[in-house]
């Protein structure tokens, strides 16, 4: 299901410049990230977007992080 809405995320930004989402809030629920299954980086003009495929153990989510606007978006859910 395509979502495309901004979300609040708690993430770890480690010294080696890796980003790891830990949990996010969407539709009044806090979703704990059990595993990040895949990450990739894309560009939209000058903006760098980090993309994350992750699971809470029951569904697969796709989050993106826009480094120019510092915004997180929930892009997609597969239940």
Residue pairs with C-beta under 8 A, 6 or more apart in sequence:
1 76
1 77
1 78
1 79
2 75
2 76
3 26
3 74
3 75
3 76
3 77
4 73
4 74
4 75
5 26
5 73
5 74
6 71
6 72
6 73
6 74
7 24
7 25
7 26
7 63
7 72
7 73
7 74
8 24
8 25
8 72
9 21
9 22
9 23
9 24
9 25
9 63
9 65
9 72
10 21
10 22
10 23
10 24
11 19
11 20
11 21
11 22
11 65
11 72
12 19
12 20
12 22
13 19
14 20
19 50
19 52
19 65
20 36
21 33
21 36
21 52
21 54
21 63
21 72
22 32
22 33
23 30
23 31
23 32
23 33
24 30
24 31
24 33
24 61
24 63
24 72
24 74
25 31
26 74
31 56
31 61
32 56
33 54
33 55
33 56
34 54
34 55
34 56
34 57
35 54
35 55
36 52
36 53
36 54
37 53
37 54
37 55
37 60
38 52
38 53
39 50
39 51
39 52
39 53
40 50
40 51
41 48
41 49
41 50
41 51
42 48
42 49
42 51
43 49
46 68
47 66
47 67
47 68
47 69
48 67
48 68
49 64
49 65
49 66
49 67
50 64
50 65
50 67
51 62
51 63
51 64
51 65
51 75
52 62
52 63
52 64
52 65
53 60
53 61
53 62
54 60
54 61
54 62
54 63
55 61
58 79
59 77
59 78
59 79
60 77
60 78
61 74
61 76
61 77
61 78
62 74
62 75
62 76
62 77
63 72
63 73
63 74
63 75
64 72
64 73
64 75
65 71
65 72
66 72
66 73
